Amino acid sequence: MRRIKLLFLGMGVLMGVQLPHSIAFAQEAPKIQSELSKPYHHEADAQKDIDSLLKLAKKEKKNVIIQAGGNWCVWCLRFNDYIHKTASIDKLLKSRFLYYHLNYSKENKNEMVFQKYAPEGGKLGYPFFIVLDINGKTLHVQESGSLEKDKSYDEEKVLKFFNAWVAK
């Protein structure tokens, strides 16, 4: 019985610590979402857009990075903001990759596109990344949690990830 009481006490303490954090994040999320640009377009024909990018990728000899997520996802918006405001990452992406935001939302889940390029990707959480070669072959699917640092991202880790997938 003592163990059960200790278990409930421990759970109560843990929940007491976690609850204020969850409430703070829930209050912060709408503010963040309203301040950051919305790169995902649920009305887009994602496969058509990716096909066009792949034609350009072949011509420019660049791989394609697909950032999967939605405008509802605070971490997706943070990542988009981060890569454009971090000069070293922005420069690398513009010079060595073609970049696309693949929408996942209640309006458009893009199920066929996700099935084609990253059938297990939805298990990773959002955002996640799909790296395609110039022929549209999926080279890598990457979760984003390992790239985070505090309430943002880690420049060294993000650069390492992108640099690993520069077309040879």
DSSP file (Angstrom, degrees, kcal/mol; ACC not computed):
  #  RESIDUE AA STRUCTURE BP1 BP2  ACC     N-H-->O    O-->H-N    N-H-->O    O-->H-N    TCO  KAPPA ALPHA  PHI   PSI    X-CA   Y-CA   Z-CA
    1    1 A M     >        0   0    0      0, 0.0     4,-2.2     0, 0.0     5,-0.2   0.000 360.0 360.0 360.0 -37.6    0.0    0.0    0.0
    2    2 A R  H  >  +     0   0    0      1,-0.2     4,-2.5     2,-0.2     5,-0.2   0.892 360.0  52.9 -62.8 -39.8    2.9    2.3    0.8
    3    3 A R  H  > S+     0   0    0      2,-0.2     4,-2.5     1,-0.2    -1,-0.2   0.895 107.8  50.8 -63.0 -40.1    4.3    1.8   -2.7
    4    4 A I  H  > S+     0   0    0      2,-0.2     4,-2.6     1,-0.2    -1,-0.2   0.919 110.2  49.3 -64.4 -42.9    1.0    2.7   -4.3
    5    5 A K  H  X S+     0   0    0     -4,-2.2     4,-2.4     1,-0.2    -2,-0.2   0.917 112.3  48.3 -61.9 -42.7    0.8    5.9   -2.2
    6    6 A L  H  X S+     0   0    0     -4,-2.5     4,-2.7     2,-0.2    -2,-0.2   0.884 110.1  52.6 -64.5 -38.2    4.4    6.8   -3.2
    7    7 A L  H  X S+     0   0    0     -4,-2.5     4,-2.4     2,-0.2    -2,-0.2   0.941 111.9  44.5 -61.9 -48.4    3.5    6.1   -6.8
    8    8 A F  H  X S+     0   0    0     -4,-2.6     4,-2.4     2,-0.2    -2,-0.2   0.873 112.8  52.0 -65.5 -37.0    0.6    8.4   -6.7
    9    9 A L  H  X S+     0   0    0     -4,-2.4     4,-2.4     2,-0.2    -2,-0.2   0.933 111.1  47.7 -63.1 -45.9    2.6   11.1   -4.9
   10   10 A G  H  X S+     0   0    0     -4,-2.7     4,-2.5     1,-0.2    -2,-0.2   0.901 112.0  49.1 -61.2 -42.5    5.3   10.8   -7.6
   11   11 A M  H  X S+     0   0    0     -4,-2.4     4,-2.8     2,-0.2     5,-0.2   0.896 110.3  51.9 -64.5 -39.4    2.7   11.1  -10.4
   12   12 A G  H  X S+     0   0    0     -4,-2.4     4,-2.3     2,-0.2    -2,-0.2   0.911 110.7  46.9 -63.5 -42.8    1.2   14.1   -8.7
   13   13 A V  H  X S+     0   0    0     -4,-2.4     4,-1.9     2,-0.2    -2,-0.2   0.937 113.5  48.7 -63.6 -46.7    4.5   15.9   -8.4
   14   14 A L  H  X S+     0   0    0     -4,-2.5     4,-2.6     1,-0.2    -2,-0.2   0.923 113.3  46.3 -59.4 -46.1    5.3   15.1  -12.0
   15   15 A M  H  X S+     0   0    0     -4,-2.8     4,-2.9     1,-0.2    -1,-0.2   0.865 109.0  56.2 -66.2 -35.6    1.9   16.3  -13.2
   16   16 A G  H  < S+     0   0    0     -4,-2.3    -1,-0.2    -5,-0.2    -2,-0.2   0.850 112.4  42.0 -64.0 -34.5    2.3   19.4  -11.1
   17   17 A V  H  X S+     0   0    0     -4,-1.9     4,-0.9     2,-0.1    -2,-0.2   0.891 118.9  44.3 -76.8 -41.8    5.6   20.2  -12.8
   18   18 A Q  H  X S+     0   0    0     -4,-2.6     4,-2.5    -5,-0.2     5,-0.2   0.846 102.5  65.8 -73.6 -36.1    4.3   19.3  -16.3
   19   19 A L  H  X S+     0   0    0     -4,-2.9     4,-2.6     1,-0.2     5,-0.2   0.912 100.8  47.1 -59.6 -49.2    0.9   21.0  -16.1
   20   20 A P  H  > S+     0   0    0      0, 0.0     4,-2.6     0, 0.0    -1,-0.2   0.901 113.0  51.1 -60.4 -38.1    2.2   24.7  -15.9
   21   21 A H  H  X S+     0   0    0     -4,-0.9     4,-2.4     2,-0.2    -2,-0.2   0.922 111.4  47.4 -61.8 -44.4    4.6   23.9  -18.8
   22   22 A S  H  X S+     0   0    0     -4,-2.5     4,-2.4     2,-0.2    -1,-0.2   0.898 112.8  48.5 -64.9 -41.3    1.7   22.6  -20.9
   23   23 A I  H  X S+     0   0    0     -4,-2.6     4,-1.8     2,-0.2    -2,-0.2   0.920 111.4  50.0 -65.1 -43.6   -0.5   25.5  -20.0
   24   24 A A  H  X S+     0   0    0     -4,-2.6     4,-2.0    -5,-0.2    -2,-0.2   0.918 112.1  47.4 -61.2 -44.1    2.2   28.0  -20.9
   25   25 A F  H  X S+     0   0    0     -4,-2.4     4,-2.7     1,-0.2    -1,-0.2   0.910 109.5  53.4 -64.7 -41.5    2.9   26.3  -24.2
   26   26 A A  H  < S+     0   0    0     -4,-2.4    -1,-0.2     1,-0.2    -2,-0.2   0.847 113.0  44.3 -62.1 -33.8   -0.8   26.2  -25.1
   27   27 A Q  H  X S+     0   0    0     -4,-1.8     4,-0.5    -5,-0.2    -1,-0.2   0.823 116.0  47.3 -78.2 -31.6   -1.0   29.9  -24.4
   28   28 A E  H  X S+     0   0    0     -4,-2.0     4,-2.3    -5,-0.2     3,-0.3   0.835  96.9  71.8 -78.0 -35.0    2.2   30.6  -26.4
   29   29 A A  H  X S+     0   0    0     -4,-2.7     4,-2.9     1,-0.2     5,-0.2   0.883  95.3  48.9 -55.2 -50.1    1.4   28.6  -29.5
   30   30 A P  H  > S+     0   0    0      0, 0.0     4,-2.0     0, 0.0    -1,-0.2   0.883 111.8  51.1 -60.6 -35.9   -1.3   30.8  -31.0
   31   31 A K  H  X S+     0   0    0     -4,-0.5     4,-1.4    -3,-0.3    -2,-0.2   0.940 112.1  46.2 -64.1 -47.0    0.9   33.9  -30.6
   32   32 A I  H  X S+     0   0    0     -4,-2.3     4,-1.6     1,-0.2     3,-0.5   0.932 111.9  51.7 -60.6 -46.4    3.8   32.1  -32.3
   33   33 A Q  H  < S+     0   0    0     -4,-2.9    -1,-0.2     1,-0.2    -2,-0.2   0.853 109.0  50.1 -61.5 -35.1    1.6   30.9  -35.1
   34   34 A S  H  < S+     0   0    0     -4,-2.0    -1,-0.2    -5,-0.2    -2,-0.2   0.780 112.3  48.0 -74.7 -24.7    0.2   34.3  -35.8
   35   35 A E  H  < S+     0   0    0     -4,-1.4     2,-0.2    -3,-0.5    -2,-0.2   0.736 100.3  73.6 -87.5 -24.3    3.7   35.9  -35.9
   36   36 A L  S  < S-     0   0    0     -4,-1.6    42,-0.1    -5,-0.1    41,-0.1  -0.621  87.7-101.1 -97.8 151.6    5.4   33.4  -38.3
   37   37 A S        -     0   0    0     -2,-0.2    44,-0.1    40,-0.2    -1,-0.1  -0.283  29.2-128.2 -65.9 154.2    4.9   33.0  -42.0
   38   38 A K        +     0   0    0      1,-0.1    33,-0.1    -4,-0.1    -1,-0.1  -0.853  30.9 172.1-108.7  95.8    2.7   30.2  -43.2
   39   39 A P        +     0   0    0      0, 0.0     2,-0.3     0, 0.0    62,-0.2   0.572  50.3  90.6 -84.3  -8.7    4.6   28.2  -45.8
   40   40 A Y        -     0   0    0     62,-0.1     2,-0.5    60,-0.1    62,-0.1  -0.713  55.0-165.3 -95.1 138.8    2.2   25.3  -46.2
   41   41 A H    >   -     0   0    0     60,-0.4     3,-1.5    -2,-0.3    62,-0.3  -0.915   8.7-170.6-126.5 104.5   -0.6   25.4  -48.9
   42   42 A H  T 3  S+     0   0    0     -2,-0.5     4,-0.1     1,-0.3    -1,-0.1   0.744  87.8  58.3 -66.1 -22.9   -3.4   22.9  -48.5
   43   43 A E  T 3  S+     0   0    0      2,-0.1    -1,-0.3     3,-0.0     2,-0.0   0.573  84.5 108.9 -83.5  -8.3   -4.8   23.8  -51.9
   44   44 A A  S <  S-     0   0    0     -3,-1.5     2,-1.2     1,-0.1     3,-0.1  -0.313  75.5-125.0 -69.9 149.6   -1.6   23.0  -53.7
   45   45 A D     >  -     0   0    0      1,-0.2     4,-2.5     2,-0.1     3,-0.2  -0.780  31.7-170.5 -90.0  90.5   -1.3   19.9  -55.9
   46   46 A A  H  > S+     0   0    0     -2,-1.2     4,-2.8     1,-0.2     5,-0.2   0.861  78.4  50.4 -57.3 -43.4    1.8   18.6  -54.1
   47   47 A Q  H  > S+     0   0    0      1,-0.2     4,-2.6     2,-0.2    -1,-0.2   0.913 111.7  48.5 -64.9 -40.4    2.6   15.8  -56.6
   48   48 A K  H  > S+     0   0    0      2,-0.2     4,-2.0    -3,-0.2    -1,-0.2   0.917 112.7  48.8 -62.9 -43.1    2.5   18.3  -59.5
   49   49 A D  H  X S+     0   0    0     -4,-2.5     4,-2.2     2,-0.2    -2,-0.2   0.921 112.7  47.2 -62.7 -44.3    4.7   20.7  -57.5
   50   50 A I  H  X S+     0   0    0     -4,-2.8     4,-2.6     2,-0.2    -2,-0.2   0.898 108.9  54.5 -66.2 -40.5    7.2   18.0  -56.6
   51   51 A D  H  X S+     0   0    0     -4,-2.6     4,-1.7    -5,-0.2    -1,-0.2   0.908 109.6  48.1 -58.3 -42.1    7.3   16.8  -60.2
   52   52 A S  H  X S+     0   0    0     -4,-2.0     4,-1.9     1,-0.2    -2,-0.2   0.906 111.0  50.4 -64.5 -42.3    8.2   20.3  -61.3
   53   53 A L  H  X S+     0   0    0     -4,-2.2     4,-2.9     1,-0.2    -2,-0.2   0.883 107.1  54.6 -63.1 -37.9   10.9   20.6  -58.7
   54   54 A L  H  X S+     0   0    0     -4,-2.6     4,-2.1     2,-0.2    -1,-0.2   0.866 105.7  52.0 -66.7 -35.4   12.4   17.2  -59.8
   55   55 A K  H  X S+     0   0    0     -4,-1.7     4,-1.7     2,-0.2    -1,-0.2   0.931 114.1  43.6 -62.7 -44.4   12.7   18.5  -63.3
   56   56 A L  H  X S+     0   0    0     -4,-1.9     4,-2.8     1,-0.2    -2,-0.2   0.875 110.1  56.6 -67.5 -37.9   14.5   21.5  -62.0
   57   57 A A  H  X>S+     0   0    0     -4,-2.9     5,-1.8     1,-0.2     4,-1.2   0.888 106.5  49.9 -60.7 -40.5   16.6   19.4  -59.7
   58   58 A K  H  <5S+     0   0    0     -4,-2.1    -1,-0.2    76,-0.3     3,-0.2   0.926 113.2  46.0 -63.6 -44.7   17.8   17.3  -62.6
   59   59 A K  H  <5S+     0   0    0     -4,-1.7    -2,-0.2     1,-0.2    -1,-0.2   0.902 121.8  36.3 -65.4 -42.0   18.8   20.4  -64.5
   60   60 A E  H  <5S-     0   0    0     -4,-2.8    -1,-0.2    -5,-0.1    -2,-0.2   0.477 104.7-126.3 -92.4  -3.0   20.5   22.0  -61.5
   61   61 A K  T  <5 +     0   0    0     -4,-1.2     2,-0.3     1,-0.2    -3,-0.2   0.938  63.1 135.9  55.2  51.8   21.9   18.8  -60.1
   62   62 A K      < -     0   0    0     -5,-1.8    -1,-0.2    -8,-0.1    35,-0.2  -0.945  53.3-124.6-127.0 147.3   20.4   19.4  -56.7
   63   63 A N  E     -a   97   0A   0     33,-0.8    35,-1.9    -2,-0.3     2,-0.5  -0.490  27.9-121.5 -81.4 162.2   18.5   17.2  -54.3
   64   64 A V  E     -aB  98 132A   0     68,-2.4    68,-2.9    33,-0.2     2,-0.5  -0.903  16.3-157.3-108.7 132.2   15.1   18.1  -53.0
   65   65 A I  E     -aB  99 131A   0     33,-3.0    35,-2.5    -2,-0.5     2,-0.6  -0.947   7.9-162.9-106.5 125.8   14.3   18.6  -49.3
   66   66 A I  E     -aB 100 130A   0     64,-2.9    64,-2.3    -2,-0.5     2,-0.8  -0.945   5.1-157.2-109.0 122.7   10.7   18.2  -48.4
   67   67 A Q  E     -aB 101 129A   0     33,-3.4    35,-1.7    -2,-0.6     2,-0.4  -0.889  15.1-154.8 -98.3 110.7    9.6   19.6  -45.1
   68   68 A A  E     +aB 102 128A   0     60,-3.1    60,-1.3    -2,-0.8     2,-0.3  -0.703  46.0  77.4 -89.7 133.4    6.4   17.8  -44.1
   69   69 A G  E     -a  103   0A   0     33,-2.4    35,-2.4    -2,-0.4     2,-0.3  -0.967  61.8-103.5 167.5-150.6    4.0   19.5  -41.7
   70   70 A G    >   -     0   0    0     -2,-0.3     3,-1.8    33,-0.2     7,-0.2  -0.987  31.5-100.1-163.7 165.3    1.4   22.2  -41.6
   71   71 A N  T 3  S+     0   0    0     -2,-0.3    34,-0.1     1,-0.3     6,-0.1   0.615 117.5  65.3 -68.5 -11.8    0.6   25.7  -40.6
   72   72 A W  T 3  S+     0   0    0      1,-0.0     2,-0.7     4,-0.0    -1,-0.3   0.588  85.1  88.5 -80.1 -13.1   -1.1   24.3  -37.5
   73   73 A C    <>  -     0   0    0     -3,-1.8     4,-2.1     1,-0.2     3,-0.2  -0.796  60.4-163.3 -99.2 110.5    2.3   23.0  -36.3
   74   74 A V  H  > S+     0   0    0     -2,-0.7     4,-2.6     1,-0.2    -1,-0.2   0.897  92.8  50.7 -58.5 -43.1    4.3   25.5  -34.2
   75   75 A W  H  > S+     0   0    0      1,-0.2     4,-2.1     2,-0.2    -1,-0.2   0.825 107.6  54.1 -67.9 -30.1    7.5   23.5  -34.6
   76   76 A C  H  > S+     0   0    0     -3,-0.2     4,-2.1     2,-0.2    -1,-0.2   0.924 111.9  44.2 -65.5 -44.6    7.0   23.4  -38.4
   77   77 A L  H  X S+     0   0    0     -4,-2.1     4,-2.4    -7,-0.2    -2,-0.2   0.887 112.1  53.0 -68.4 -38.9    6.6   27.2  -38.5
   78   78 A R  H  X S+     0   0    0     -4,-2.6     4,-2.9    -5,-0.2    -1,-0.2   0.913 109.0  49.5 -61.5 -42.4    9.6   27.6  -36.1
   79   79 A F  H  X S+     0   0    0     -4,-2.1     4,-2.7     2,-0.2     5,-0.2   0.935 110.6  49.4 -64.5 -44.9   11.8   25.5  -38.4
   80   80 A N  H  X S+     0   0    0     -4,-2.1     4,-1.3     1,-0.2    -1,-0.2   0.929 114.4  45.4 -58.5 -45.9   10.8   27.5  -41.5
   81   81 A D  H  X S+     0   0    0     -4,-2.4     4,-1.8     1,-0.2    -2,-0.2   0.921 112.5  52.4 -62.5 -45.0   11.5   30.7  -39.7
   82   82 A Y  H  X S+     0   0    0     -4,-2.9     4,-1.5     1,-0.2    -2,-0.2   0.913 106.6  50.4 -60.5 -47.3   14.8   29.4  -38.3
   83   83 A I  H  < S+     0   0    0     -4,-2.7    -1,-0.2     1,-0.2    -2,-0.2   0.812 114.0  45.5 -66.9 -28.0   16.3   28.2  -41.6
   84   84 A H  H  < S+     0   0    0     -4,-1.3    -1,-0.2    -5,-0.2    -2,-0.2   0.785 115.5  45.4 -84.0 -27.1   15.6   31.6  -43.3
   85   85 A K  H  < S+     0   0    0     -4,-1.8     2,-0.9    -5,-0.2    -2,-0.2   0.588  96.2  80.0 -91.3 -11.3   16.9   33.7  -40.4
   86   86 A T  S >X S-     0   0    0     -4,-1.5     4,-2.8    -5,-0.2     3,-0.7  -0.852  71.8-155.7 -99.7 105.4   20.1   31.6  -39.9
   87   87 A A  H 3> S+     0   0    0     -2,-0.9     4,-2.6     1,-0.3     5,-0.2   0.831  87.4  51.8 -53.4 -44.3   22.4   32.9  -42.7
   88   88 A S  H 3> S+     0   0    0      1,-0.2     4,-1.8     2,-0.2    -1,-0.3   0.886 115.5  41.8 -64.0 -38.3   24.6   29.8  -43.0
   89   89 A I  H <> S+     0   0    0     -3,-0.7     4,-2.8     2,-0.2     5,-0.2   0.919 113.9  51.4 -74.6 -44.6   21.6   27.5  -43.4
   90   90 A D  H  X S+     0   0    0     -4,-2.8     4,-2.4     1,-0.2     5,-0.2   0.917 111.6  48.3 -57.7 -45.1   19.7   29.8  -45.7
   91   91 A K  H  X S+     0   0    0     -4,-2.6     4,-2.0    -5,-0.3    -1,-0.2   0.926 112.0  48.8 -62.4 -46.1   22.8   30.1  -47.9
   92   92 A L  H  X S+     0   0    0     -4,-1.8     4,-2.4    -5,-0.2     5,-0.3   0.932 113.1  46.9 -60.7 -47.0   23.3   26.3  -48.0
   93   93 A L  H  X S+     0   0    0     -4,-2.8     4,-1.8     1,-0.2    -2,-0.2   0.918 113.5  47.5 -63.8 -43.7   19.7   25.6  -48.9
   94   94 A K  H  < S+     0   0    0     -4,-2.4    -1,-0.2    -5,-0.2    -2,-0.2   0.842 119.6  38.7 -67.4 -33.0   19.5   28.2  -51.6
   95   95 A S  H  < S+     0   0    0     -4,-2.0    -2,-0.2    -5,-0.2    -1,-0.2   0.773 129.1  24.7 -89.5 -26.3   22.7   27.1  -53.2
   96   96 A R  H  < S+     0   0    0     -4,-2.4   -33,-0.8    -5,-0.2    71,-0.5   0.527 115.1  39.5-120.9  -6.8   22.6   23.3  -52.9
   97   97 A F  E  <  -a   63   0A   0     -4,-1.8     2,-0.4    -5,-0.3   -33,-0.2  -0.905  59.6-131.3-138.7 163.7   18.9   22.2  -52.6
   98   98 A L  E     -a   64   0A   0    -35,-1.9   -33,-3.0    -2,-0.3     2,-0.4  -0.969  35.1-152.9-110.1 138.2   15.4   22.8  -53.8
   99   99 A Y  E     +a   65   0A   0     -2,-0.4     2,-0.4   -35,-0.2   -33,-0.2  -0.909  15.9 179.4-122.6 138.2   13.0   23.0  -50.9
  100  100 A Y  E     -a   66   0A   0    -35,-2.5   -33,-3.4    -2,-0.4     2,-0.7  -0.998  23.3-140.7-140.2 141.2    9.3   22.2  -50.6
  101  101 A H  E     -a   67   0A   0     -2,-0.4     2,-0.7   -62,-0.2   -60,-0.4  -0.892  19.9-156.6-101.4 109.3    6.8   22.4  -47.8
  102  102 A L  E     -a   68   0A   0    -35,-1.7   -33,-2.4    -2,-0.7     2,-0.2  -0.781  17.4-133.1 -90.9 114.9    4.5   19.4  -48.0
  103  103 A N  E     +a   69   0A   0     -2,-0.7     2,-0.4   -62,-0.3   -33,-0.2  -0.414  25.5 179.1 -72.5 136.4    1.2   20.1  -46.4
  104  104 A Y        +     0   0    0    -35,-2.4     2,-0.3    -2,-0.2     5,-0.3  -0.942  30.7 126.7-131.7 114.1   -0.5   17.7  -44.0
  105  105 A S  S    S-     0   0    0      3,-1.4     3,-0.2    -2,-0.4     5,-0.1  -0.947  73.5 -94.3-155.2 172.2   -3.8   19.1  -42.6
  106  106 A K  S    S+     0   0    0     -2,-0.3     3,-0.3     1,-0.2    -1,-0.1   0.815 124.6  54.3 -64.0 -28.1   -7.4   18.2  -42.2
  107  107 A E  S    S+     0   0    0      1,-0.3     2,-0.3     2,-0.0    -1,-0.2   0.833 130.0   5.1 -73.3 -32.4   -8.1   20.1  -45.4
  108  108 A N        +     0   0    0     -3,-0.2    -3,-1.4     1,-0.1    -1,-0.3  -0.787  55.6 179.0-157.9 106.3   -5.5   18.0  -47.4
  109  109 A K        -     0   0    0     -2,-0.3     5,-0.2    -3,-0.3    -3,-0.1   0.565  31.0-144.1 -85.5  -9.4   -3.6   15.1  -46.0
  110  110 A N     >  +     0   0    0    -68,-0.1     4,-2.5     1,-0.1     3,-0.2   0.875  33.7 168.8  47.0  44.2   -1.7   14.4  -49.2
  111  111 A E  H  >  +     0   0    0      1,-0.2     4,-2.5     2,-0.2     5,-0.2   0.859  68.2  51.3 -57.5 -41.5   -1.9   10.7  -48.4
  112  112 A M  H  > S+     0   0    0      2,-0.2     4,-2.0     1,-0.2    -1,-0.2   0.895 111.4  47.9 -66.0 -38.6   -0.8    9.5  -51.9
  113  113 A V  H  > S+     0   0    0     -3,-0.2     4,-2.3     2,-0.2     5,-0.4   0.933 113.6  46.7 -68.0 -45.7    2.3   11.8  -51.8
  114  114 A F  H  X S+     0   0    0     -4,-2.5     4,-2.7     1,-0.2     7,-0.3   0.909 111.9  51.7 -62.3 -40.6    3.3   10.7  -48.3
  115  115 A Q  H  < S+     0   0    0     -4,-2.5    -1,-0.2    -5,-0.2    -2,-0.2   0.885 111.8  47.7 -62.2 -38.6    2.7    7.0  -49.2
  116  116 A K  H  < S+     0   0    0     -4,-2.0    -2,-0.2    -5,-0.2    -1,-0.2   0.915 127.1  21.3 -69.7 -44.3    5.0    7.4  -52.2
  117  117 A Y  H  < S+     0   0    0     -4,-2.3    -2,-0.2     1,-0.2    -3,-0.2   0.750 139.4  10.1-102.2 -27.0    7.9    9.2  -50.6
  118  118 A A    ><  +     0   0    0     -4,-2.7     3,-1.8    -5,-0.4     4,-0.5  -0.422  58.1 170.7-154.3  69.7    7.7    8.4  -46.8
  119  119 A P  T 3  S+     0   0    0      0, 0.0     3,-0.2     0, 0.0    -4,-0.1   0.771  88.5  38.2 -58.3 -27.1    5.1    5.8  -45.9
  120  120 A E  T >  S+     0   0    0      1,-0.1     3,-1.6    -6,-0.1     4,-0.2   0.403  89.2 100.3-100.2   0.9    6.3    5.6  -42.3
  121  121 A G  G X   +     0   0    0     -3,-1.8     3,-2.4     1,-0.3     4,-0.4   0.826  68.0  66.6 -59.6 -36.9    7.0    9.3  -42.0
  122  122 A G  G >  S+     0   0    0     -4,-0.5     3,-0.6     1,-0.3    -1,-0.3   0.680  91.1  65.5 -61.2 -17.1    3.8   10.1  -40.1
  123  123 A K  G <  S+     0   0    0     -3,-1.6    -1,-0.3     1,-0.2    -2,-0.2   0.599  92.2  65.4 -78.0 -10.7    5.1    8.1  -37.2
  124  124 A L  G <  S-     0   0    0     -3,-2.4    20,-0.2    -4,-0.2    21,-0.2   0.673 101.5-124.9 -86.8 -17.6    7.9   10.6  -36.7
  125  125 A G    <   -     0   0    0     -3,-0.6    -1,-0.2    -4,-0.4    19,-0.1  -0.272  49.2 -26.4  87.8 173.2    5.8   13.7  -35.7
  126  126 A Y  S    S+     0   0    0     -2,-0.1   -51,-0.2    -3,-0.1   -57,-0.1  -0.899 112.0  30.1-121.1 146.1    6.0   17.0  -37.5
  127  127 A P  S    S+     0   0    0      0, 0.0    17,-0.7     0, 0.0     2,-0.3   0.609  74.2 158.5 -77.2 159.9    7.9   18.5  -39.0
  128  128 A F  E     -BC  68 143A   0    -60,-1.3   -60,-3.1    15,-0.2     2,-0.4  -0.936  29.9-128.1-136.4 166.3    9.9   15.7  -40.6
  129  129 A F  E     -BC  67 142A   0     13,-3.0    13,-2.8    -2,-0.3     2,-0.5  -0.898  10.7-161.9-124.0 142.3   12.0   15.8  -43.7
  130  130 A I  E     -BC  66 141A   0    -64,-2.3   -64,-2.9    -2,-0.4     2,-0.6  -0.988  11.2-155.3-120.4 126.5   12.2   13.8  -46.9
  131  131 A V  E     -BC  65 140A   0      9,-3.0     8,-3.3    -2,-0.5     9,-1.2  -0.911  13.4-172.0-105.3 123.3   15.3   13.9  -49.0
  132  132 A L  E     -BC  64 138A   0    -68,-2.9   -68,-2.4    -2,-0.6     6,-0.2  -0.898  15.5-136.0-113.4 142.8   14.8   13.1  -52.7
  133  133 A D    >   -     0   0    0      4,-2.3     3,-2.0    -2,-0.4   -75,-0.1  -0.265  44.9 -84.6 -82.7-178.2   17.5   12.7  -55.3
  134  134 A I  T 3  S+     0   0    0      1,-0.3   -76,-0.3   -77,-0.1   -77,-0.1   0.677 130.3  53.0 -64.9 -16.9   17.2   14.2  -58.8
  135  135 A N  T 3  S-     0   0    0      2,-0.1    -1,-0.3   -78,-0.1     3,-0.1   0.389 120.8-104.4 -97.3   2.1   15.2   11.2  -60.0
  136  136 A G  S <  S+     0   0    0     -3,-2.0     2,-0.4     1,-0.3    -2,-0.1   0.592  71.0 146.7  86.6  10.5   12.7   11.4  -57.2
  137  137 A K        -     0   0    0      1,-0.1    -4,-2.3     2,-0.0     2,-0.6  -0.657  54.5-117.3 -80.9 133.4   14.0    8.5  -55.2
  138  138 A T  E     +C  132   0A   0     -2,-0.4    -6,-0.2    -6,-0.2     3,-0.1  -0.600  35.5 175.2 -72.0 118.5   13.7    8.9  -51.4
  139  139 A L  E     -     0   0A   0     -8,-3.3     2,-0.3    -2,-0.6    -1,-0.2   0.777  63.3  -6.4 -91.3 -32.8   17.2    8.9  -50.0
  140  140 A H  E     -C  131   0A   0     -9,-1.2    -9,-3.0    25,-0.0     2,-0.4  -0.982  47.9-151.1-164.6 145.8   16.4    9.6  -46.4
  141  141 A V  E     -C  130   0A   0     -2,-0.3     2,-0.4   -11,-0.2   -11,-0.2  -0.999  26.3-169.5-123.2 127.6   13.5   10.5  -44.0
  142  142 A Q  E     -C  129   0A   0    -13,-2.8   -13,-3.0    -2,-0.4     2,-0.1  -0.958  16.9-140.9-126.9 130.4   14.5   12.5  -41.0
  143  143 A E  E     -C  128   0A   0     -2,-0.4   -15,-0.2   -15,-0.2   -18,-0.1  -0.399  14.8-140.4 -76.3 165.7   12.7   13.4  -37.8
  144  144 A S  S >  S+     0   0    0    -17,-0.7     3,-2.0   -20,-0.2     4,-0.4   0.611  80.5  86.6-106.2 -14.0   13.3   16.9  -36.4
  145  145 A G  G >  S+     0   0    0      1,-0.3     3,-1.3   -21,-0.2    -1,-0.1   0.850  86.4  56.5 -57.1 -36.9   13.4   16.4  -32.7
  146  146 A S  G 3  S+     0   0    0      1,-0.2    -1,-0.3    11,-0.0    -2,-0.1   0.589 103.6  56.2 -72.5  -8.5   17.2   15.6  -32.8
  147  147 A L  G <  S+     0   0    0     -3,-2.0     7,-2.9    10,-0.1    -1,-0.2   0.479  88.2 106.3 -97.9  -4.9   17.7   19.0  -34.4
  148  148 A E  E <   -D  153   0B   0     -3,-1.3     5,-0.3    -4,-0.4     2,-0.3  -0.344  43.1-176.0 -79.0 154.9   16.0   21.0  -31.7
  149  149 A K  E >   -D  152   0B   0      3,-2.1     3,-2.1    -2,-0.1     2,-0.1  -0.873  64.0 -48.9-149.1 115.8   17.6   23.2  -29.0
  150  150 A D  T 3  S-     0   0    0     -2,-0.3    -1,-0.1     1,-0.3     4,-0.1  -0.395 123.9 -20.5  55.8-123.3   15.5   24.7  -26.4
  151  151 A K  T 3  S+     0   0    0     -2,-0.1    -1,-0.3    -3,-0.1     2,-0.2   0.035 139.6  34.1-101.8  26.2   12.5   26.4  -28.2
  152  152 A S  E <  S-D  149   0B   0     -3,-2.1    -3,-2.1   -70,-0.0     2,-0.3  -0.521  93.3 -75.0-146.7-146.4   14.4   26.5  -31.5
  153  153 A Y  E     -D  148   0B   0     -5,-0.3     2,-0.6    -2,-0.2    -5,-0.3  -0.866  33.8-111.5-129.9 162.0   17.0   24.5  -33.4
  154  154 A D     >  -     0   0    0     -7,-2.9     4,-2.6    -2,-0.3     5,-0.2  -0.844  18.6-151.6 -99.1 117.5   20.7   23.8  -33.2
  155  155 A E  H  > S+     0   0    0     -2,-0.6     4,-2.7     1,-0.2     5,-0.2   0.895  94.7  50.3 -56.8 -45.5   22.6   25.4  -36.1
  156  156 A E  H  > S+     0   0    0      1,-0.2     4,-2.2     2,-0.2    -1,-0.2   0.916 113.4  45.2 -61.3 -44.6   25.4   22.8  -36.1
  157  157 A K  H  > S+     0   0    0      2,-0.2     4,-2.3     1,-0.2    -1,-0.2   0.901 113.8  48.9 -67.2 -41.4   23.0   19.9  -36.1
  158  158 A V  H  X S+     0   0    0     -4,-2.6     4,-2.6   -11,-0.2     5,-0.2   0.931 112.7  47.7 -65.5 -45.0   20.8   21.3  -38.8
  159  159 A L  H  X S+     0   0    0     -4,-2.7     4,-3.1    -5,-0.2     5,-0.2   0.905 110.7  52.0 -61.9 -41.2   23.9   22.1  -41.0
  160  160 A K  H  X S+     0   0    0     -4,-2.2     4,-1.5    -5,-0.2    -1,-0.2   0.924 110.5  48.9 -61.0 -44.3   25.2   18.6  -40.5
  161  161 A F  H  < S+     0   0    0     -4,-2.3     4,-0.5     2,-0.2     3,-0.3   0.961 116.1  41.2 -59.9 -52.9   21.9   17.1  -41.5
  162  162 A F  H >< S+     0   0    0     -4,-2.6     3,-1.9     1,-0.2    -2,-0.2   0.925 112.1  54.8 -64.5 -43.9   21.6   19.2  -44.7
  163  163 A N  H >< S+     0   0    0     -4,-3.1     3,-1.0     1,-0.3    -1,-0.2   0.797  99.5  62.7 -61.0 -27.9   25.3   18.8  -45.6
  164  164 A A  T 3< S+     0   0    0     -4,-1.5    -1,-0.3    -3,-0.3    -2,-0.2   0.706 107.6  44.2 -67.9 -18.3   25.0   15.0  -45.4
  165  165 A W  T <  S+     0   0    0     -3,-1.9    -1,-0.2    -4,-0.5     2,-0.2   0.157  75.1 132.1-118.4  18.9   22.5   15.2  -48.3
  166  166 A V    <   -     0   0    0     -3,-1.0   -69,-0.1    -4,-0.1  -104,-0.1  -0.524  68.4-103.5 -66.2 135.1   24.1   17.6  -50.8
  167  167 A A              0   0    0    -71,-0.5    -1,-0.1    -2,-0.2    -2,-0.1  -0.366 360.0 360.0 -62.5 137.6   23.9   16.1  -54.3
  168  168 A K              0   0    0     -2,-0.1    -1,-0.1    -3,-0.1  -106,-0.1   0.429 360.0 360.0 -88.3 360.0   27.3   14.7  -55.3
